[in-house]
């Protein structure tokens, strides 16, 4: 049985700092909300060079550059 009540999937292309900041704000908004520890946050990152998001539970990146 999962410890999470809801899976939240966020798609992103962190091609610059503005997009990274926006994604981090979305993650932290979820974490800081009531019951934020009950969300499983999954980041689907299309930028193969982007860093992981440590506050997310899972970061998924493609094995090749997407065009």
Protein Blocks (a to p, Z undefined) as FASTA:
>chain_A
ZZbfbdcddddddfbfklmmmmmmmmmmmmmpghklmpccddddfbfkbccdfkbmbdcd
dfbdcZZ
